[in-house]
């Protein structure tokens, strides 16, 4: 077979090019630490690597969800802690306001602080996460879940949904609690109320204490006239009389303008209380008088449908002390006992207890998330090791091949250089 100089040169150059490609591939493996896995060269490894990376992508999505869950739960816990602090401060103010040494102006000053705390509570309830989604709106995360009306009332615009995200093929974890459970369903002695309603009733109690009363002491020997403003529908009315002999709870069905049932009920307990009742001259008023003109107290007025302090009392009793046939001093308006500061103290305490339970629920979700995060981390390590085992190059073997090819390349270059100094005719002579 005849070999020309041109053919020899071309074959040598092609051989050097192949060596250079192989060297480049090996050098790339040394730099990246990865094997060049292709379907054409290693279909089994390619299939395993593809499956492993699909699993890794799924774990990455779960990790993103986990990070968001933990962030939202942390935010929710911090917010509920701030709400608890506000409610604790309000309870301190309620106890302070109940102190008999405070005047009306002091209680109205406390009321201004209460109003500011109420607005702060609305702001906290409308808190959002880092992505601008409401923490306490249930599934309604794109708008403020609580709206403060011009009348001071607060409405919940969210729903009862429990927002959650998947962290595995079979497990979703809640990212917080809905606003209805957190802020709108607090069990008090007067029934279920929202935290905002409890605070609003505290505001009202402060004003009621300044301008109205839940108990009246009668010092005049001539007693006091009681005028009932309780509507025209028969309903049970209750009050307590603390007289010179003792105490009695009086409950009767009555309407405004019909005093007979109350007079009969009071007189039926005269031996127990030492207080007697009679109809006043106008026919619409009851006159209560203590035995031998001794003082007594009227309190604990309660009427149906009132479950907290009211700005505009639906039922009330006007108490006017008498000096003979003439009134003494200003009349006092007796309102439902739920308007008392004591009721607000109880409501605020119930709210604090409820908020503690809400924080405990958030903590339980956070504990579940932490355990699942640890499990997810172990899965991530396992899949990373699997991928590493498939695509990581054996650097010792690669470096050995690289050095061997470099020796071969250098030898070819030297031969080519030596041969290139002569023609083929010189070599075959």
Secondary structure as the mmCIF struct_conf table of DSSP 4:
data_model
#
loop_
_struct_conf.conf_type_id
_struct_conf.id
_struct_conf.beg_label_comp_id
_struct_conf.beg_label_asym_id
_struct_conf.beg_label_seq_id
_struct_conf.end_label_comp_id
_struct_conf.end_label_asym_id
_struct_conf.end_label_seq_id
HELX_RH_AL_P HELX_RH_AL_P1 UNK A 5 UNK A 32
STRN STRN1 UNK A 34 UNK A 34
TURN_TY1_P TURN_TY1_P1 UNK A 39 UNK A 41
HELX_RH_AL_P HELX_RH_AL_P2 UNK A 43 UNK A 97
TURN_TY1_P TURN_TY1_P2 UNK A 98 UNK A 98
TURN_TY1_P TURN_TY1_P3 UNK A 100 UNK A 101
HELX_RH_AL_P HELX_RH_AL_P3 UNK A 104 UNK A 125
TURN_TY1_P TURN_TY1_P4 UNK A 126 UNK A 126
STRN STRN2 UNK A 128 UNK A 128
TURN_TY1_P TURN_TY1_P5 UNK A 130 UNK A 131
BEND BEND1 UNK A 132 UNK A 132
STRN STRN3 UNK A 134 UNK A 134
BEND BEND2 UNK A 135 UNK A 137
TURN_TY1_P TURN_TY1_P6 UNK A 138 UNK A 139
BEND BEND3 UNK A 142 UNK A 143
BEND BEND4 UNK A 145 UNK A 145
STRN STRN4 UNK A 146 UNK A 148
TURN_TY1_P TURN_TY1_P7 UNK A 150 UNK A 151
BEND BEND5 UNK A 152 UNK A 152
STRN STRN5 UNK A 154 UNK A 156
BEND BEND6 UNK A 158 UNK A 158
BEND BEND7 UNK A 160 UNK A 160
STRN STRN6 UNK A 164 UNK A 166
BEND BEND8 UNK A 167 UNK A 170
STRN STRN7 UNK A 172 UNK A 174
BEND BEND9 UNK A 176 UNK A 176
HELX_RH_AL_P HELX_RH_AL_P4 UNK A 179 UNK A 179
HELX_RH_PI_P HELX_RH_PI_P1 UNK A 180 UNK A 184
STRN STRN8 UNK A 186 UNK A 188
TURN_TY1_P TURN_TY1_P8 UNK A 189 UNK A 190
STRN STRN9 UNK A 191 UNK A 193
HELX_RH_AL_P HELX_RH_AL_P5 UNK A 195 UNK A 211
STRN STRN10 UNK A 213 UNK A 213
BEND BEND10 UNK A 214 UNK A 214
STRN STRN11 UNK A 215 UNK A 218
TURN_TY1_P TURN_TY1_P9 UNK A 221 UNK A 222
STRN STRN12 UNK A 224 UNK A 229
BEND BEND11 UNK A 232 UNK A 233
STRN STRN13 UNK A 235 UNK A 242
BEND BEND12 UNK A 244 UNK A 245
STRN STRN14 UNK A 247 UNK A 254
TURN_TY1_P TURN_TY1_P10 UNK A 256 UNK A 257
HELX_RH_AL_P HELX_RH_AL_P6 UNK A 260 UNK A 268
TURN_TY1_P TURN_TY1_P11 UNK A 269 UNK A 269
HELX_RH_AL_P HELX_RH_AL_P7 UNK A 270 UNK A 273
BEND BEND13 UNK A 274 UNK A 274
STRN STRN15 UNK A 275 UNK A 279
TURN_TY1_P TURN_TY1_P12 UNK A 281 UNK A 282
BEND BEND14 UNK A 283 UNK A 284
STRN STRN16 UNK A 285 UNK A 290
HELX_RH_3T_P HELX_RH_3T_P1 UNK A 291 UNK A 293
STRN STRN17 UNK A 296 UNK A 303
TURN_TY1_P TURN_TY1_P13 UNK A 304 UNK A 305
BEND BEND15 UNK A 308 UNK A 308
BEND BEND16 UNK A 311 UNK A 312
BEND BEND17 UNK A 314 UNK A 315
STRN STRN18 UNK A 316 UNK A 323
TURN_TY1_P TURN_TY1_P14 UNK A 324 UNK A 325
STRN STRN19 UNK A 326 UNK A 327
BEND BEND18 UNK A 329 UNK A 329
STRN STRN20 UNK A 332 UNK A 334
HELX_RH_3T_P HELX_RH_3T_P2 UNK A 337 UNK A 339
BEND BEND19 UNK A 340 UNK A 340
HELX_RH_AL_P HELX_RH_AL_P8 UNK A 341 UNK A 391
STRN STRN21 UNK A 392 UNK A 392
HELX_RH_AL_P HELX_RH_AL_P9 UNK A 395 UNK A 420
TURN_TY1_P TURN_TY1_P15 UNK A 421 UNK A 421
BEND BEND20 UNK A 422 UNK A 422
HELX_RH_AL_P HELX_RH_AL_P10 UNK A 424 UNK A 427
#
